[in-house]
Amino acid sequence: MGESQLAPGELLLRLAALERGQAEPVVVAVDVGEAVPNHARGSIATLALVGGRTVVVPLVVSDAGLEAAVSGALGPVAPRVWTPKRFPKEPITPREKWVELLDDLGGWYEMLGRVRPGLRLVSIRRDVELRAGAVARVTVTDGRRSAVTEVPLDDGLLVVGLPDDLATSFGALATPDPLDS
């Protein structure tokens, strides 16, 4: 996988660090967009933030660029906190699981394409309220078919190696993309 194919993973790691540093949740969804004319590296992500706000950032956004985009929409953000050396102890809260989910998907993003060539992230979305019954929906595609996997955020369990699980179960879960001709 080249650098541009790994860019969604890098963005997810940056978002996890940003989320981990905040007192309250910030990101509700990440939609990985298609090419934008004349855009460096050709790809963007749309971030849905709390309060119904959205920002568009390049997939290869820097830490400072990401903080500036989110701060521009929500006001100042706290400093980011990178992945700790140890996993949090279970049970974890729905908010902690959301952060760990972003971190796991970002850190192991290359597994999508390694296990199933061409597989990439379309979006990751969570229920707006991080409460009992909350879920995150992860959508992946190979360009012809898509699969949506729901991850419960309230089960108290860490998420580890989800990209591998998404790739290995893709064939059984995938349905034709609506835009596929």
C-alpha positions, 0 to 999 in steps of 0.5 A: 500500500502506498502512502496515499492509500494509508492516509485514512489510517493516519487521519484516524490516528490523529482524530483518536489523539484529538478525541482522547485529549478532549473533555467531551466527544468531538467527532461523530463521523468520518466520511472518506471522500473521493478525489477533489480536482487540484487537491494535493494527493486528491483525497479528502475526508468530511468530519461530522462534529458535535452540534451538527457542524462539519469540516472538510480536511485533506486525508494527509492533514497535519496535526496542526491543520486538523486542530485548526479545522476542528477549532474553527468549527467548535472553538479551541480544542485541548491538546491531543493525547497520543495512544497510551503505551497500555490499553485502558482497563476493561470495562471501558465507557462508550466514549473510550471505546469510540476513541479506541475504535478510531485508534485501532482502525487507524493503527491497523488500516493497512490490514484492510488492503493486505487481507483483501486487496482494494478494500478501503474505508468509506465511513465510520459513524457513531450514534450522536449520544454515547450512551447505553445501546450506542453503536458505531457503523464502519463501512468498507468497500472494494469499489464494487461491493460494500459492507457495514459492520456495527460495533457496540460501544457500550459493551465495555470491551476493547476493540483490537484488530478490527480491520483484519475482522472487517477484511476477513468477513467482507465477502460474507457481508458485502452487498453491491454498491448502489453506484456500481454500474 
